[in-house]
Amino acid sequence: GGSEQLERQPAVAAALPEECRRCAAAAKARGVDVEIVLFDEAVPTAQAAAKQLGVTTAQIVNSLIFEVKVSNKQREGVLVCAPGDRRVDRAKLAAALGVSKAKVKSASAEAVLRYTGYQAGGVGPCGFPAKLRATFVEARCFESRHDGETTELWCGGGVKPAMFRCTPDDLLRLTTGTRAELAEEA
């Protein structure tokens, strides 16, 4: 059947792709130890990742890159870590950045690679080569589970089949981000 979870074993650090090592090192530099898990195959959507991990889509955090048009020639990158079950509201993001909605757009795959050093779809939430204009962690990432435990989040680990687990507070620390309400209303 297709419903059983794939084997996941902690990858031997040396065997991890460079992008994964960079992501883990950046997290560690900010005081968060992460263990990157490599899946046998890419998990292209939050739904697919959630199914593999046995968690809700809301616990899969997408590291989304947006671009702000600063001038005709210049663009700046913005990271929004958002739960996999919600879309980011560009109007809310623009307001948080203090710019008009027209100046904010999703970054192209090429721009994502340029800003983050990661391929789109495998973006980790830290370890970027250049400083971004801003980093946000969507407020719904902090909603606690019904059993009162801290929400367990899963983030991209630098390549498409790589992910790591962390808490919302860890995520805030390793992104040095700002908590903000940026999701579209359901």
Disulfide bonds with the S-S distance in Angstrom:
none
